[in-house]
Amino acid sequence: MHVTLLLPGALLPREVVDALAEPLARSTLASMLARADLVGDTETEAPAHLAWLAEHVFHAELPLATAPYAYAALAGAAPAEGVLWHADPIHLELARDHLVVTALGRPPADAEADALIAAANALAAEMDARILRVADRWFLQATRRWDLHAEPLAAAVGQPLPTPLPTSADARRWNRLLTEIQMTWHAHPANEAREARGEPTINSLWLHGGGAWSPLKRGAYASLLADAPEWRGAAQAAAVTAEPADATPGNAALVVWDTLLLPRLLQDWTGWLDALTGLDARVAALSRSSELDVVLAGGETVRRLRSRPSDRLKFWRSRRLHQVLAE
């Protein structure tokens, strides 16, 4: 059985690999890859895992219109009309002389989310738009396409707020609306309650991945297993079986395990090691039964290795950690 395993956030800066050398050397993933065949590296746009998925799942280039596919996977049907954007709730944190984009870590409670969305929608009508929530994902639905370039949230987390701001007419209108939403949310009871609990306030939205749903070309994979709804929705749009990431893969499956990504973006190396520990048993079980194409993604690098169950017997082959996990 042949399986492709994509691990976003798996490649680390060289200095981090040096600092984490001892726990990394004990990991199942590093041990498996030390004896795998190195197929090669590809330098690409950041975030690297999105560029790889753009090519192999969407058969397109970045930026991807991921929002309508995420919505379709969560809602059980493609959006009936209009254009959808991801409208991710975020916390903007003040640094020395700039604002830093911070992910929330966990989604807000349903009542909290609904209250903030209702307050925002009282303002969004002026742009013929509304914010929708499906499960724990937020979307902005617009009646027409907007001329608005927006980086995916994975490219912005932990980074300074981009400047200068976009200058298109739609971007200026969105920024005015966003400012009004931010002012409304600043003293909102939901945020006051979050602050009282010591949680980051929800003080902005990150708009990205906008577009309209359309069928996608079927690719090389018979099934796709992922937790992120945008990837499952893209598979469904290509008439490919889509399942959660913890399902048992069949032959020619693409499996996306993305638990390393957020700690990698936040440079939370303790959290990254914890996520790696959680992956180890799954990697070991998969490698015993399958020939694996392992795709490791970092910031702008994608590394592909091929592992076979018999490779663990090749004791003479032992790549250094830098050759495997350093970007």
WOLINTA-V754871 format. One record per backbone hydrogen bond with DSSP energy under -1.0 kcal/mol. CO is the residue of the C=O (numbers start at 1). NH is the residue of the N-H. If there is no record, write none. Layout:
co: {CO;CO}
nh: {NH;NH}
This chain:
co: {1;2;3;4;5;6;7;7;12;13;14;15;16;18;20;21;24;27;28;29;30;32;33;34;37;40;42;47;48;49;50;51;52;53;53;54;64;66;67;68;69;70;71;72;83;84;85;86;88;90;90;91;93;98;99;100;101;102;109;110;111;112;113;114;115;116;117;118;120;120;121;123;124;124;125;128;130;132;134;137;138;139;140;141;142;146;152;153;153;156;159;168;169;170;171;172;173;174;175;176;177;178;179;180;181;182;185;188;189;190;191;192;193;194;195;204;206;208;209;211;222;223;224;225;228;229;230;231;232;233;235;236;237;241;243;244;250;252;253;254;255;258;260;261;262;263;267;268;269;270;271;272;273;274;275;276;279;280;281;282;283;284;286;291;292;293;294;295;296;297;299;300;301;302;303;304;304;305;306;307;308;310;311;313;314;321;325}
nh: {291;252;293;255;295;257;10;297;327;17;18;19;20;21;24;25;27;31;32;33;34;35;36;319;306;304;302;51;52;53;54;55;56;57;58;60;66;70;71;72;73;74;75;76;142;211;140;208;206;203;204;102;100;95;161;93;158;91;113;114;115;116;117;118;119;120;121;122;123;124;125;126;127;129;128;143;141;139;137;134;87;132;85;130;83;148;155;156;157;159;101;172;173;174;175;176;177;178;179;180;181;182;183;184;185;186;188;192;193;194;195;196;197;199;198;90;88;86;67;84;241;254;243;256;232;233;234;235;236;237;240;239;216;224;226;247;253;222;4;225;6;261;264;265;266;268;269;272;273;274;275;276;277;278;279;280;283;284;285;286;287;288;290;3;307;5;305;7;303;11;48;44;298;42;296;39;40;294;37;292;311;313;314;315;317;325;12}
